[in-house]
Amino acid sequence: MNIIEEILMKFSTNNSLYIGEKVTISEHMIQSAMLAEKNSCSDNLICACLLHDYGHFILDDPDTLVSQKKDGEHEEIAYNYLKDFFVKDVVEPIRYHVKAKRYLARDKKYFSILSEASKISLDLQGGVMSDAESIEFQKNNYFDSSIKLRKFDDGGKKAGLKIKLIEEYKNLLSSKLL
């Protein structure tokens, strides 16, 4: 099975609720990609949004990790797996989307809009960034795309929303392969 077939299969067969949310992991990632499309983002960022939580498909049981107060580092798992298949402009924002949440959470208004599940995971992921960490993160070449991905991530958690089928993204996914 090639990587595109694997992705389509995982999206189609995964019915696990996204940790603490009222949507599945698949629905969440598709909603995030749809928000990127709606905001006229690049194909690279749309693809990154579509795959940003792919690490949750690879982890054995993300819910158990949370209940044990452990961070599964899904962003690193996704990055390390997907970097062998996809262009850098797709995988790098995936790698940094958790850091983007930690960065944005420095703003009280942003922090207040996070779902309860996202606040719990923020704590497990290292909490709000320090000033020194945020200065360093701002220097990252993928800072802007990681911040955008994170905002679409936050917006992609609406139960009952009519979403695209994963198959509608097959050509986009294929176009971003190495």
NULO-173143 format. One line per 3 residues: number of its first residue (from 1); for each residue x, y, z of N, C-alpha, C, O. Coordinates in pm, whole numbers, plus 50000, padded with zeros to 5 digits. Example, Ala and Ser with C-alpha at 12.3 -4.5 7.8 and 13.67 -1.06 7.14 Angstrom:
REM NULO-173143
1) 51319:49431:50780:51230:49550:50780:51320:49670:50780:51424:49668:50846  51285:49775:50708:51367:49894:50714:51290:50003:50787:51341:50114:50804
This chain:
REM NULO-173143
1) 50085:49882:50000:50000:50000:50000:50090:50125:50000:50184:50134:50079  50061:50220:49911:50141:50342:49911:50089:50441:50016:49982:50419:50074  50162:50547:50040:50130:50641:50148:49994:50708:50126:49921:50730:50223
4) 49959:50740:50004:49829:50805:49978:49715:50709:50011:49618:50748:50076  49727:50585:49967:49624:50485:49999:49615:50465:50150:49505:50452:50205  49731:50462:50218:49732:50445:50364:49659:50561:50433:49579:50538:50524
7) 49687:50683:50391:49623:50801:50450:49472:50795:50429:49395:50815:50523  49430:50768:50306:49287:50760:50278:49220:50653:50362:49109:50674:50413  49286:50538:50378:49230:50429:50459:49220:50470:50606:49117:50446:50669
10) 49326:50529:50660:49324:50568:50802:49215:50671:50829:49145:50662:50929  49201:50769:50741:49096:50869:50758:48957:50804:50752:48868:50837:50831  48939:50712:50658:48808:50649:50637:48769:50551:50746:48651:50532:50773
13) 48867:50489:50808:48836:50384:50907:48850:50429:51051:48809:50356:51142  48905:50546:51076:48922:50591:51214:48797:50663:51262:48758:50767:51209  48735:50605:51363:48614:50665:51420:48636:50711:51564:48541:50741:51635
16) 48762:50717:51605:48793:50759:51742:48767:50907:51757:48805:50988:51673  48701:50942:51867:48681:51082:51894:48816:51147:51919:48906:51088:51979  48828:51270:51872:48949:51348:51896:48953:51377:52045:48854:51422:52102
19) 49063:51351:52108:49078:51352:52253:48999:51465:52321:49035:51583:52309  48893:51428:52390:48814:51524:52466:48723:51613:52384:48660:51703:52440  48712:51591:52255:48629:51675:52169:48508:51594:52121:48496:51475:52149
22) 48419:51661:52048:48297:51596:52000:48305:51563:51851:48202:51542:51787  48425:51559:51796:48448:51521:51656:48555:51413:51654:48632:51398:51748  48558:51337:51544:48663:51236:51530:48793:51305:51488:48792:51420:51445
25) 48902:51234:51501:49031:51287:51458:49025:51322:51308:49075:51426:51266  48964:51233:51230:48952:51257:51085:48870:51383:51057:48911:51466:50976  48755:51396:51123:48671:51514:51102:48747:51642:51139:48740:51743:51069
28) 48819:51634:51249:48896:51750:51295:49000:51794:51191:49009:51913:51161  49076:51700:51137:49179:51738:51041:49119:51788:50910:49172:51882:50850  49009:51728:50866:48943:51775:50744:48886:51915:50766:48897:52000:50678
31) 48825:51938:50882:48773:52072:50911:48886:52176:50911:48868:52287:50861  49000:52139:50967:49115:52231:50969:49159:52265:50826:49187:52381:50795  49166:52164:50741:49203:52186:50600:49100:52273:50529:49135:52360:50449
34) 48973:52249:50557:48867:52330:50495:48878:52477:50537:48853:52566:50456  48915:52502:50661:48934:52640:50707:49052:52705:50633:49045:52823:50597  49157:52631:50611:49272:52683:50536:49230:52716:50393:49271:52818:50337
37) 49149:52629:50333:49099:52655:50198:49014:52781:50195:49030:52867:50108  48924:52791:50292:48833:52905:50300:48910:53036:50312:48864:53141:50266  49028:53031:50374:49111:53149:50393:49217:53165:50284:49314:53239:50301
40) 49197:53094:50172:49284:53106:50053:49432:53083:50083:49518:53153:50031  49458:52984:50166:49596:52949:50200:49660:52867:50087:49591:52819:49996  49789:52853:50095:49863:52775:49996:49823:52627:50005:49774:52581:50108
43) 49847:52556:49896:49822:52412:49897:49908:52342:50002:49864:52244:50062  50030:52392:50023:50116:52332:50125:50052:52341:50263:50053:52244:50339  49997:52458:50296:49937:52475:50428:49807:52396:50439:49778:52341:50545
46) 49730:52389:50334:49607:52309:50336:49643:52163:50363:49578:52096:50444  49745:52114:50296:49790:51976:50315:49843:51956:50458:49815:51853:50520  49918:52053:50510:49967:52045:50648:49850:52038:50746:49853:51960:50841
49) 49749:52119:50723:49630:52117:50810:49562:51980:50804:49517:51927:50906  49555:51925:50685:49491:51795:50667:49564:51685:50742:49501:51589:50789  49695:51697:50754:49775:51589:50814:49831:51622:50953:49904:51541:51010
52) 49797:51738:51008:49867:51786:51128:49857:51694:51249:49949:51691:51331  49751:51621:51263:49735:51530:51379:49749:51383:51338:49700:51295:51408  49815:51357:51227:49833:51220:51179:49903:51133:51282:49883:51012:51284
55) 49983:51192:51366:50050:51119:51474:49953:51049:51566:49986:50946:51625  49831:51103:51580:49729:51037:51663:49684:50904:51601:49641:50814:51672  49695:50893:51468:49664:50765:51402:49773:50662:51430:49747:50541:51427
58) 49892:50708:51456:50006:50619:51476:50019:50577:51622:50057:50464:51652  49987:50669:51714:49993:50637:51858:49894:50525:51889:49786:50518:51831  49931:50437:51981:49843:50326:52018:49711:50373:52078:49604:50332:52034
61) 49718:50459:52179:49596:50504:52245:49617:50642:52305:49656:50654:52422  49592:50748:52227:49614:50884:52276:49536:50916:52404:49587:50988:52490  49414:50863:52417:49333:50891:52536:49399:50837:52663:49395:50902:52767
64) 49459:50719:52652:49527:50661:52769:49644:50748:52811:49666:50769:52930  49719:50799:52714:49831:50887:52746:49784:51009:52825:49846:51047:52924  49675:51070:52780:49621:51187:52849:49578:51151:52991:49606:51224:53085
67) 49510:51037:53005:49466:50996:53139:49584:50968:53232:49572:50978:53354  49698:50932:53172:49820:50909:53251:49904:51036:53262:50016:51034:53313  49847:51147:53214:49915:51277:53218:50050:51275:53144:50150:51328:53192
70) 50048:51212:53024:50166:51204:52940:50137:51269:52805:50027:51257:52751  50237:51336:52752:50227:51392:52618:50278:51287:52518:50391:51241:52530  50197:51250:52423:50236:51151:52323:50326:51207:52215:50376:51133:52130
73) 50346:51340:52217:50428:51407:52116:50386:51370:51974:50468:51339:51888  50254:51376:51953:50196:51339:51823:50253:51421:51709:50262:51371:51596  50292:51545:51734:50346:51630:51628:50481:51578:51579:50510:51583:51460
76) 50563:51530:51671:50694:51474:51633:50677:51338:51564:50749:51307:51469  50582:51260:51613:50555:51130:51551:50508:51149:51407:50554:51081:51316  50415:51244:51388:50366:51272:51253:50479:51323:51165:50497:51276:51052
79) 50555:51418:51215:50666:51475:51138:50765:51366:51098:50802:51354:50981  50808:51288:51194:50910:51185:51166:50862:51080:51067:50941:51024:50991  50732:51053:51068:50677:50955:50974:50657:51018:50836:50697:50961:50735
82) 50595:51135:50832:50554:51196:50705:50668:51263:50629:50657:51282:50508  50778:51299:50696:50888:51370:50629:50953:51288:50518:51017:51344:50429  50938:51157:50523:50993:51072:50418:50906:51069:50292:50946:51015:50190
85) 50788:51127:50301:50693:51121:50190:50655:51259:50134:50630:51273:50014  50651:51359:50221:50597:51490:50181:50702:51600:50184:50802:51591:50256  50678:51705:50105:50769:51819:50099:50779:51888:50234:50689:51881:50317
88) 50890:51955:50252:50922:52021:50379:50816:52125:50419:50784:52137:50537  50761:52199:50320:50663:52302:50351:50530:52244:50402:50445:52319:50452  50512:52115:50390:50396:52047:50448:50429:51997:50588:50352:52019:50681
91) 50542:51932:50604:50571:51864:50732:50625:51956:50841:50604:51929:50959  50694:52062:50805:50749:52150:50909:50641:52220:50993:50654:52222:51115  50536:52276:50932:50430:52334:51017:50364:52229:51108:50323:52261:51219
94) 50355:52106:51061:50302:51997:51145:50391:51982:51268:50342:51971:51380  50519:51981:51244:50616:51964:51352:50603:52073:51459:50627:52048:51577  50567:52194:51417:50567:52308:51509:50429:52356:51553:50419:52458:51621
97) 50322:52285:51518:50190:52336:51554:50162:52334:51704:50082:52415:51752  50224:52245:51778:50209:52245:51924:50285:52363:51984:50236:52429:52076  50404:52390:51933:50478:52508:51979:50398:52634:51950:50399:52728:52029
100) 50329:52636:51838:50246:52753:51803:50135:52772:51907:50104:52885:51944  50076:52663:51954:49973:52675:52058:50034:52730:52186:49977:52819:52249  50149:52679:52223:50217:52726:52344:50253:52875:52331:50246:52949:52429
103) 50290:52916:52212:50323:53056:52185:50197:53143:52195:50194:53243:52266  50093:53103:52123:49970:53182:52120:49902:53189:52257:49835:53287:52289  49920:53085:52338:49856:53080:52471:49911:53186:52566:49857:53206:52675
106) 50016:53254:52526:50067:53366:52606:49964:53478:52611:49961:53556:52706  49879:53485:52509:49773:53586:52502:49650:53532:52576:49597:53426:52540  49605:53603:52677:49492:53557:52760:49365:53537:52678:49288:53445:52705
109) 49343:53622:52579:49224:53609:52494:49230:53477:52416:49130:53406:52408  49345:53446:52359:49361:53320:52288:49341:53203:52383:49267:53109:52353  49406:53207:52497:49396:53099:52595:49250:53074:52632:49208:52959:52648
112) 49173:53180:52647:49032:53166:52689:48946:53097:52584:48842:53041:52619  48986:53099:52456:48904:53033:52353:48940:52886:52335:48870:52814:52265  49049:52842:52397:49086:52702:52385:48980:52613:52450:48924:52647:52554
115) 48953:52500:52386:48862:52403:52446:48927:52347:52573:49048:52358:52591  48846:52289:52659:48901:52231:52783:49003:52122:52751:49106:52112:52818  48975:52042:52651:49068:51936:52612:49201:51997:52566:49307:51943:52595
118) 49194:52107:52494:49315:52172:52444:49394:52235:52559:49517:52240:52554  49325:52284:52660:49394:52338:52778:49466:52228:52855:49576:52248:52905  49404:52112:52863:49467:51998:52930:49592:51955:52853:49698:51933:52912
121) 49577:51942:52721:49693:51900:52642:49803:52006:52644:49921:51972:52642  49767:52134:52649:49866:52241:52659:49954:52220:52781:50076:52234:52773  49894:52188:52891:49970:52164:53014:50066:52046:52995:50182:52053:53036
124) 50019:51938:52933:50102:51821:52909:50215:51850:52809:50320:51786:52813  50192:51946:52721:50289:51979:52616:50393:52083:52659:50473:52130:52577  50390:52118:52786:50491:52212:52836:50436:52346:52881:50511:52431:52929
127) 50305:52365:52864:50243:52490:52909:50276:52608:52820:50333:52594:52712  50238:52724:52868:50258:52849:52794:50408:52874:52779:50486:52853:52873  50448:52919:52661:50590:52946:52635:50642:53060:52722:50570:53156:52752
130) 50766:53046:52760:50835:53155:52831:50873:53263:52730:50865:53241:52609  50914:53377:52779:50958:53484:52689:51075:53439:52604:51078:53464:52483  51171:53372:52665:51289:53325:52591:51251:53225:52483:51301:53232:52371
133) 51161:53131:52516:51115:53033:52418:51042:53101:52302:51061:53064:52186  50960:53201:52334:50882:53267:52229:50972:53347:52135:50947:53351:52015  51075:53411:52189:51169:53485:52104:51240:53389:52009:51257:53419:51891
136) 51279:53275:52061:51346:53174:51978:51250:53119:51872:51289:53101:51757  51125:53092:51910:51027:53036:51817:50997:53134:51703:50978:53091:51589  50994:53262:51732:50966:53363:51629:51071:53362:51518:51044:53408:51407
139) 51190:53311:51545:51298:53304:51446:51281:53185:51351:51350:53178:51249  51192:53094:51383:51173:52973:51304:51120:53009:51165:51028:53089:51152  51179:52948:51061:51135:52974:50923:50989:52939:50900:50926:52992:50808
142) 50934:52852:50981:50795:52808:50964:50702:52867:51071:50593:52816:51095  50747:52975:51134:50667:53040:51238:50529:53078:51186:50428:53039:51244  50523:53155:51077:50394:53205:51027:50299:53092:50987:50181:53095:51022
145) 50351:52994:50914:50263:52884:50872:50221:52798:50991:50110:52743:50992  50307:52785:51090:50271:52709:51211:50161:52780:51290:50070:52716:51344  50169:52911:51297:50066:52990:51367:49932:52978:51294:49829:52958:51357
148) 49935:52989:51162:49811:52975:51084:49751:52836:51103:49632:52822:51129  49835:52734:51091:49788:52596:51109:49721:52584:51246:49614:52526:51258  49785:52638:51349:49732:52628:51485:49594:52692:51496:49505:52637:51561
151) 49577:52805:51434:49447:52874:51441:49338:52793:51370:49224:52787:51416  49374:52732:51257:49277:52646:51188:49250:52521:51271:49137:52471:51273  49352:52470:51337:49339:52356:51429:49235:52389:51536:49146:52309:51564
154) 49246:52506:51596:49152:52546:51701:49009:52557:51649:48914:52527:51721  48994:52599:51523:48861:52616:51465:48800:52489:51411:48680:52486:51380  48877:52383:51398:48831:52260:51335:48776:52157:51432:48815:52041:51429
157) 48685:52200:51518:48632:52110:51621:48481:52122:51636:48428:52112:51747  48413:52143:51525:48268:52165:51530:48191:52037:51499:48199:51982:51388  48116:51990:51596:48035:51869:51579:47921:51895:51480:47860:52002:51480
160) 47894:51795:51396:47782:51802:51304:47804:51885:51179:47711:51902:51100  47923:51935:51159:47953:52017:51041:47964:51927:50918:48026:51821:50923  47904:51971:50807:47918:51896:50681:48059:51920:50629:48100:52034:50608
163) 48131:51810:50610:48270:51822:50567:48293:51745:50437:48210:51664:50394  48406:51773:50376:48446:51703:50255:48483:51559:50288:48508:51524:50404  48484:51477:50186:48535:51341:50200:48686:51345:50184:48737:51427:50109
166) 48757:51259:50251:48903:51256:50241:48947:51231:50096:49052:51281:50055  48869:51157:50021:48904:51128:49881:48914:51257:49797:48984:51260:49696  48844:51361:49840:48849:51487:49767:48987:51554:49780:49017:51648:49707
169) 49069:51506:49871:49203:51560:49891:49312:51472:49830:49431:51501:49846  49273:51367:49760:49371:51274:49706:49470:51343:49611:49591:51320:49621  49420:51426:49520:49509:51494:49425:49602:51592:49496:49720:51603:49461
172) 49550:51661:49595:49635:51754:49671:49746:51678:49742:49863:51716:49733  49710:51572:49811:49810:51489:49880:49916:51439:49782:50036:51448:49809  49872:51388:49670:49965:51334:49569:50059:51443:49516:50176:51415:49487
175) 50009:51564:49503:50089:51674:49449:50198:51721:49545:50289:51793:49504  50192:51681:49670:50289:51726:49771:50388:51617:49810:50465:51633:49905  50387:51506:49736:50483:51400:49763:50622:51440:49715:50637:51518:49622
178) 50722:51384:49781:50862:51407:49740:50888:51341:49605:51000:51349:49554
